[in-house]
Amino acid sequence: MKLQFIYRYIMFSLCAIVYTSCMTKRTYEKITQVNASLYRDVNLQDTANTALLPWQDFFGDKQLRNLIDTGLKNNLDLKIGLERISKAKALVLQSKAAFLPDLSLNGQVARSRMAFPQSFGFVDNATTYELGLKTSWEIDVWGKLKNSKKAIFFRLMQEESTHRAVQTQLIAEIADLYYQLLALDEQVDILNHTIATRQEEVIAMKRLQESSIVTGAAVAQSEAALLDAQNMLPSVYRQIRMRENALNVLLGISPRSVERSSFTVQPSFPSVDIGVPLQLLQNRPDVMAAEFEIASYFENINVARKAFYPTLTIQAASGFTNFGFSNWFTPSGFFANVGGGLLQPVFSKRLNKTRLELAKSDYREKVLDFQKILLLAGQEVSDALYSYQSASEQETKRQNQLEKLQEALGYTQKLLLYHSSTNYTDVLASRQALLSAQMQMSNERLLKYQSLIYLYRSLGGGWRDRD
């Protein structure tokens, strides 16, 4: 009767443990909803998305692709990110090993001075030799170790997503600097052409002075205009040198000249498709990293909650001990023990409750961080899209302005020769307006390329590879 009661008690306890364990399971649910109006003034249902293109297909310039490939191999920030991923993987392996029992080998020699009551006066000194194995195993009844493993695994996924985010930013920065160099190269060509034209103009003004068509003031103005164009050139070369040095840092190489093409031979970019805001959850690495961080903190809440439940541990030890080597490994020297323990926190100075409250607060903070990151992502897409559209419009209008300015310059030059109402100041003003428009045209073309690059990055493009 007594054994039957004990059996029923044990079965009841086991059922209670299993039931309570099921009740404590809380699983993280992935975010599946994003505000459809996240992109300003855009309400599209087409899921075609430029971010799905590998970066090799988005950038058609072969020399730019070579630079990006070099950067992906040598960039120091990417290498630092790989080390962080390695550390996160090591922590995941450790979390998996937490389910296994501890095992330790213990060996010791002890020399003791025996008191009379201990040995009844037969032995004054004794030497004890001991060699054994000890093991301890925590049974994951409530799933605390499992939740801890999940939290660490989500940290690994966060590090991998962060590494991808660094890669997308790196590719965008390399492409940005590359096109800045192309724009500066174009400005050098514009200035060199302007300098050559103004040198010819100085000679022409001197001849016109000799023919009494213009005065010495016109000659001086033409010489000043030449010097103005020549003074602009060193500033552009300085910017080129600085951009090359900055690009080499991203590439992880020492400062050197950068091989590049020109604006005149640039292949066209693919058509821009921004998809829907929901796709940011799968395409944009920093958004994915933020969600993995939320999931990790969610599992930390489960770990903190289960710290209130008892811990079940099984311990065992076995080995040999004796007073001499001669009879060490004998049946009389063999010892073994096994036992189980149940530790239930009762009063821990509010430690467990505080840990749970902090875990919940951390989780809520990460949810707010995610919402902020998502809003910033929507802002970046909206800004880049509008910049691209406005830059394209500006480029078209600037081209029309250049044509009109060149036409006006031609008329002004003819009037200078054949009509007394026009002087060289009018020609100079026309030339300055044309030079300014040409430089602005170069900057606006650069802005269009930059907007495309950062639209691609803000949509989450750049971490996918053809392989």
N, C-alpha and C positions, 0 to 999 in steps of 0.2 A: 504493500500500500504506500509506503514511504517512497520507494523508488518510482512508483507511478506518478506520485505528486511532483517529484523532482523533474521527471521527464516532461510532464505537462508545463511546468514552470519554464523549463528551458525552451520548449517549442513556442510558448507564448512570447517569451523575450525575443526570440529570433524573428517571429512574425512582426512584432512591434518595431524592431530595428529596420526590417525590410520596408515596412509601410512608411515609417518616418523618413527613411532614405529617399523613397519615391516622392514624398511630399516636398522634400528640400530641393528637388531638381528644378533649376531655372535656366532656360536656354536662351542665348542671345538671338534676337531676330534681326536679320539684315535689313537695312534701310532700303525701302523700295519706292518712296514717294519724294518728289522734288517739285518745288513750285514751278508750274509751267510758264509763268511770266518772269522767270529769272533773268532772261535776256531782254534788254530794253527795246521796245518798239519792234519786237520780233515774235511772231506767233506762227511757227511752222510745225507741221506734223510729219514732214519728211525726215526719215531716220538716216539718210545718207550723211556720212560724217567724214570730213577730211582727216580727222585725227586717226582714223583707222589705217591711213596710208603709212607704210614704213618710211623712215626719213630718207632712204635712198631714192624712193619714188617721188617724194615731195620736192626735193632739191635736185634740179636737173643739171646744175653746173658741176662738171666733173672735178675741177680743182677744189671747189668747196666741199664736195663729198670726200675727197682725199684728206682735207684738213679736219673734217669732222671725225673721220675714221682714226686719224692720228690722236685727236683729243680724247676719244673714247678709250684708247689704249694707254695714254700717258697722263691724263689729267689727275692731279693729286687729290682733288676732292672726291672723285670717283673711287680712287684707291682707298681713301679713308673710309668711304661708305662700305666698301667690300670687307674691310676689317671689322666694321661694326656688325655686318651680317654674319661674319665668322663667329664673333662673340655671341650673337643671338642664337646661332645654331648650337654652340656649345652648351648654352643654358637649356635649350630644348632637350638635348641628349641627357643632361643632368636631371631634368624634370621627369623624363621617362624612367631613369634609373631609380627614382624615388619610390617606385612600386616594388622594387626588389629588397630583400632583407640585407641588413648590414652583416658583414662577416669580418672578424678580426682574429689574428693569431697573437696569442699572449704567451710570453716566456719570461720567467723570472727566477732569480736565486735570492734567498733571504737567509741571513745569519742572525740567530736570535739568542739572547741570554735568558735562560729559563729560570723562573722563580721556583722556590721549593714547592709551593702548592701545585704548580703546573706539572712538575715531573716527579714529585714526591722524593726529591733528592737524588734520583737515579741519573739524571742528565743535567749538566750545567749549561752546556751550549748545544744548539741544534742548527743544522743547515737544511733548508727546505728547497727542493727543486720542483719547479712546476712548468708545464707546457700544455697549452690547451687552445681550443677554438671557442669564440663567443659570437653569438648571432642575436640580432634583434630585428623584428619585422612588425611594422605598423600596418594593420589591416585597414584599407581605405573603405570603411563601411559607408560613410556619408558622401564619398566622392570629393573630399577636400583636395586630395592629391591630384585627382583628375581635373578639377577646376584650376588648380595652380598650373598644371601642364598646359591647359588651354590658354590661360592668360599669357604664359611665356611664348606659346606658339603664335598667338596674335601679335606679340611684340616682334617676333621674327618677321611676320608678314608686313608689319609696319616698317621695319628697317628696309625690307626689299622694295616696298613701295616708295619710301623716301629716297632710296638709291635711284629708282626710276625717275623720280621728280628732279633730282640733281642732274640726271642725264638729259632730260628734256630742257632744263634751263641752260645747261652747257651747250647743247646743240643750237639753241636760240641765240645765245651770246656769241658763239663762233660765227654763225651766219650773219648776225647783226654787224659785228666788226668787219666781216668780209665785205659786206655791201657798203659799209662806211668807207672802206678803202677804195672800192670801185667808184663811189661818188667823188672822193677826193682826187682820184686819178683823172676823172672827167673834168674836175675843176682845174687841175693842172693843165690839161689840154686846152681848156677855154682860155686860161690866162696866157699860156704860151702863144696861142693864136692871137689874142688881144695885143700882147707885147709886140709880136711881129707886125701886126697891122699898124700899131701906133708908131713903131720905128719908121715904117714907110711913110706914115703921115707926117712925122717930124721933118723928114727929108722933103716931102711935098710942100709943107708950110714954108720951109726956107726958100724953096724955089718960087713959091707964090709971093713971098716977101720981096724977092729980087725983082719980080715983075710988078711990084707995087699993087698987088691985088689984096694982100692982107698986110697987117701991121706986125711989128715986133711982139706985140702982146699976144697975138695968135700963135706965134712960134713958141713963146714962153709957156703958153697954156698947153700946147701939144707936148712939149717936153715934160711939163708937170704931170700931164695925164699918163705919159709913158712911165715915169717914176712911180706913180700911184699903182699902176698895174704890176710893176716889178716888185714893189714893196709887199704886195699881197701874196706873192709866190712863196717866200720863206715861211709865212704863217701856215700855208697849206702843207708844205713839206714837213713842218714840225708836227702837224696833226697826223700826217701819214706815219711818221716815225713812232709816235706815241701809240697809235692804233695797232701797228705791227707788234710793238713790244707787249701790249696788253693781250693781243691774240696769241702770241707765243707763250705767255704765262698759262693761258687756258689750254694750250696744246701740250704743256709740260715739257717744253724745250727751251733752250737758251735763246736770247734775242737774235733775230736774223731777219733777212728780207723774206716776204711772203709772196709766193707765186700765186698769180691770180689772172683772171680774164678781164673783161671790160663790160660796161653796160651795153655796148653796141652788139655784143654776141650772146647776150643772156637768153637762155631758153625760157619759154613761158612756164609759169607755175600751173599746177592743176586747178580746176575750178574749185571754188570755195563752197563747201557744204558744212553748215554748223550743226545739223541734226537737231536734237531736242535736249533740254537741260538734264533730263534723267540720265542721259548717256555719260554725263560727267562722273557718275558713280563707278562706271566701268573703264573710262578712258583716262581720267585725270589722276595721276599718281598721288598728288598731295591730298586729294579728296579721299582716295582709297586708304592712304596712310592714316588720315584722321579717323576714318571709320574703324579701322583695325585697332586703333588706340582706344576708341570707345568700347569695343568688344573686350579688350584686355582688362579695362577697368570694370566692366560688367562682371567678368569672372573673378576679379579681386573682391567684389561684393559677396559672391558666393563663398569664397574662401573665408572671408571675415565672418560671415554668418555661421558657417559650420565650425568655427572655433568654439562656439557655445556647446557643441555636442561632445560626448565622451570620446576619448581616444583609446582604441583597443590595440594592445601591443603584446606580441608573443616573444619571449626571450628564452634562449637556451645556451648551455655551455657544456663542454666536454673536454677531457684531456687526462693527463697523468700528473701525479704529484707524489713525492716520496722524499725520504731523508738521504738517499744515496743513488748513484747512477746504476749500481748493480741490480737493483730491483725496481728501477723506474718504470719500464714498460711491462708491468706485471698486472695481473688481475687485481691484486691488492692496492695498486697505485692508481687504478682507473677511477675517474669520477665523472658524473654527468648529472645535469639538472635541466629541467624545462618548466616554464611557467608562463602564465598570461596575466596581463594587468589591464584594468579599465580605469582610466583617469577622467574624471568629470570635473570641469572647472566649477567652483562654487563661489569663491570670492577672490578676485584678482585685481582689486583696486580699480575697477571699471575699465580695465585694459581692453577686454574684448568688445565691450559696448562702444568705447571710443574708437577702436579700430574699425568697427562696422560703420559708424557715423562718418568717419573720415573717408572710407571707401565710397560711400554713397555720395558724399560731397564732391569727391574727385571725379566720379562718374558724371554727375550733373555738369561739372565744369567742362569736361571733355565734350559733352553733348553741345554745350554752348560754343566751344571752340570749333566744332564741326560746322555748326550753322554759320559761324563767321567766315570760315574758310570757303563754304559754299557760296556765300554772298560775294566774297572777293573774287571767286572764280567767275561768277556771273558778270561782275563788273568788268573784269579783264576781257572777257569775250565781247561784251557790249562795246567797250572802248576800242578794242582792236578792230572790230567789224566796222564801226563808224569811222575810225581813222583811215581804214582802207578805202571805204567808199568816198570819203571826202578828199583823200589824196588823189584818187583816180580822177575825180571831177576837177581838182585843181590842176592836175597835169594836162588835161585836155584844154582848159582855159588858158594855161600858161603857154601852151604851144601856139594857140591863136594870137596871144599877146606878142610872142617872139616874131611871128610873121609880120605883124603890124609894125613893130619897132624896127625891124630890118627894112621894111618899106619906107618908114618915116626917115630913117637914116639916109637911105638912098636919095630921097627928095631933098633933104637938108644939104647934103654934099653938093648936089647939082646947083641948088640956090646959092651956095657959097661962091661958086665959080661964076655964075651968070646973073646974080641979082644982088644989088648993093644993100638990100634990106636985111640980109642974113650975114652974121659973123660967125667966127669959129666957136664962140660960146654955145651957139645953138647945136653945132655939130658935136661938141664935147658933151653936152647934156644928152643928146640922142645916143651917143656911144656909151655913156655911163648907165643910162636906162637899159640899153641892150645887154651890157655886161651883168648888171644886177639881175635882170630877168633870166639870163642864162644860168647864173649861179643858183637862183631860186628854183629853176627848173630841175637842176641836179639834186637839190635838197628835197624837192617834192617827189621826185622819182625814188629817192632813198626812203622817204617816209612811206611810200606805197609798199616797197619791199619789206621794210621793218614791220609795218602793220600786218602783212601776210605772215611773216615769221612768227610774230607774237600771237596772232590769231591761231595759228597751227599749234603753238605751245599751250595757249590758254584752253584750247579744246582738249588737250591731253595728248597731242601728237609728239612723237620723237622717241618714245621708249620702245616702240615696236621695231623689229628688225626683219629683214627679208628671210633670215634663217630661223 
